[in-house]
């Protein structure tokens, strides 16, 4: 991701957020999409509080997908067969699985201090993917992105077959879950 951003002309600093040196800079917002579960929730919120201007916002969000129940079960069966230890193998209630991340982020903000009350926001939206479009994104998913090539091919073949059996498309309902708080003076 850093290389992509650099290629588009953005300045990029690579490191763990909790250990990053802001070099005296402050910001109006700290935003983390699909990543805060990799950050220590208390240390990360404390770092955010030190780099946010008063009134600045910490905003953490995740896009949670839910496929139709029959397709979710078929995809889950493929994941359970190919990757039995992967938590994503249970796709039937993905939104509930993100609950622990929301609680952890909210608790981290409260424990770190420097923020007003945390708020949870939800935004609902839908998108339909073609088979190949869906398969193209699978290798980027955590837990999948480091699979041996043969295992990845087995997963992609199984997922592709499940999508074909369901009509060739993946209609997805998304809930974007955001946890946000404003830095106090």
C-alpha angles and dihedrals in degrees: 000000000000091000091050092051092046089049088058093052101262123138108239131196115193122207145089109303093225091057098036117123110224090194092225095308123138129197143204093227143016110201127184121183119193091339114080092093086072091055124080099252097220098037091044094050090046090052090048091052090054094051099040121090115233106282091025119135133234107206122183121180144175130192108223116196128206120188120198109286097253093049092043089054092048092049091045090053090055092049092046090051097045100030107021094170097051114108089215088070087090103068097159097095107017093157092061090051090062092055093089091053091052092049092047093050093046093048090047092055092049094047094046093053127205095095136096119233115314117243129204117217127187129197122188124208141152136224134173118214128199116235096257093043090055093046091050092062098047096081089059094059120107111257090025101056093078101042120131109261094250092052091047091051090050090051094047092047092051094046091046091052091049091051091047090051089052094054103279100280136087111219106196132191110205130199114194105207116198130185113196141169136176122238111243124223 
